């Protein structure tokens, strides 16, 4: 029988942590770290976990019942594992959030998480994505992955993997339970592998571990934050506009997509079902809540995105997540585009128009709300090119603000675009300047 009590024994009879809601010093400290976490690009997985864990660790150290032990990481983790609120929240998310459930199941498929330094010290090559995970676990298990320690003449064995009961479950042909104590134990081992060395997280397999770890931890823990630090929530009317959907209110509880293209409605249905946002029947959407976290919405959109950037400009399934709304509303103004890319957190966003004159008009329009876009022929680039991925992510999110601004000013902008299109562009050639005047042999300069 697997002894799952190993995951919480340091917490003993604790049922719930203390919640330091009024600790101003703690939340002032957390504010900066949470800002770094949320604005760091998702490709920087190591930084994401570092920023998040520093905040969670500080919160836990103020929440445990025995503050004299709040310097013991294992004690903090066991207390968090035992906390009823965190456990209940995990269970609820696992039942109702399809994306969260997928993250958890993917993480459990790789359990246990081995201590990377133990693998290195025992000459075992790290696991890679092309290798069967079960075969790798079996190979490591044959090497007896335990750390032996002698104290007061007594020998103790500590598992060099998490959760500590994982091998017992596997040997008993049982699934590792999908609950909070087992998952926070695995997350903590990933954190230790990163903080204590042994992993550089350049391998795809290493990055997979850490990405799953921080995403699961954030989804469960973020609701401990004060309202002012929680992810931004927006009403559905704004969320849909920022992503380029043609929507109209249909009473207080429903949103109509009667004027939207069928392929875009099918795309929206996939997003709604993945994120469990409500119910979409035919062309009518009934959201489960009046507001939604934009990060949650964008994550679902990204998962359903078709992965292409060409095609018709009003085909939202093939548009990049952060660029779709901007391109859609530009096209509604009469500015035709042929290509777009939101930069994917690595480069500046760009789009291409059908001709240079349209690009000039688009660049003029896009710069009106104080943004920086530069035209190069038919192409328009968002500037400045971000020096870091963090800044690049912020720039990508600005594209959603611009999309909302374009939609809000459609009538005025449409008139301006028509006027600018009616003006014949001035084309001057450098050859018209500084060119000597031709003269016939009989001409004299007067």
Phi, psi and omega in degrees: 000136179287135180264085182286348177296344178298339186276347185224004191297331180292337179279346178052240187270010182295136176255320182216151176281161170281141180257110182279062186297326186260016181277091184298321181299318180297313185286332172294322176293316184293329186304313182294319181290321179293322177299316178298316181299312186285332182267350177283136182298147183294344176288337179272068189296323181297315179296320180301313181292319180301309182297320181289315183294323178303319181289314180297319180297318179296318178298314181296322182294337177265354186253339183292149183291327181256093184292344178288347180247012186286003174267354181268111182301318181297322178295317179299316182294318179296321179293319177295321180296329183273345186296128184291319182297315179294319180296315180295320179295317177302312182298320179294315179298320182295330181278321191251343184253106185297321181292317178298316179302319179296319178299313182297313181297321178296321180292316181295330178296340181258001180288145002277163174268116183275150176291119188296324180292326177294317177301315181296314182294338179257014174067029180258123179294141179300153178289145174235162188296338180278350182266139178298122185296320181296319179295323178296315180299317180298319179297317180290321181299327179293342179268007179057074185284069178229148176260123183264129180228136179249125180220128182054039178077002181250132181271131179237145180241127180242132181295136177266042181199164178219144358290155187297339181264004189300312183295328177295319177297315183295316181293335177270007181058042178248152171283141174291127185303138177270072178226172187296314180303319181289321183287319181292330175296317178293318179299318180296324179293321176298318177300316180295319178299326179281312185289327186262005178088176180100344178226135173256354176056032171270337177289147177298324181293318179297318180295326178296316178304309187287327178294314178297321182298310184288327181292318179294315180299316181295316182299325182276318191272336190302335182285357173281346181287151172298158184304325182292340181255356180289155177305145183297133174251140180231152174292155184299328180301320180283319180303313183292320177298316183295337178259004172091014181272139175276104185230151177223143177294141178228074188083187183282334189251354187231153177234130183260142176238039184300327183264005182270152178293148184299320181294330177287326176292320177296321177298315179298322180298319177298317180297313182299317181290321180294316183274357183054049184274346183153216183225130177244112180242122184057246180245023181239126182253128175245099182288150179283339177220156181289332181233162181215147175292125183297323179297322178295316179298312183296325178296319178292320178298315181299322181291330182265353184298140185285344175087010177240157183238000178263203177084187180296139185291346179258014176267091185298327181300336182257001182272146176297147187306314185270350185256342189303311182296316181300312181294320182299314184283333172297318180294326177293337176279353181097013178259109184277134179241158181236346183199148175204155178205133182274001177094342177054033177073005182241328185229174177287151177288152178209157172213158179237138178260171183291331181208161182300326180295317177297323178296321178298317179294317180298316180298320178298313180298313185293335180276350182300318181279026176082021179268175179236103176236144182235135179268137172224092185070236178275350185264149177232128182245141173278125182240163354284158176297126188296130178286345180217162180292331178298310179296325181295323177294318178299317179298321179296320179292333176297333179298328178291321177297319180295319178301316180295322178294317178300317181294319183292337183245027184305313186297311181295317182292325180298318178296320180295318180296318179298319180295315181295325179290334181282344179273124181290125182297142179273119180246114180247135178258140178299338181290347179281349184245151174056032179254129182296145181283132178283138178228145173284161181303330184272353181284143174240150177281127181254000000 
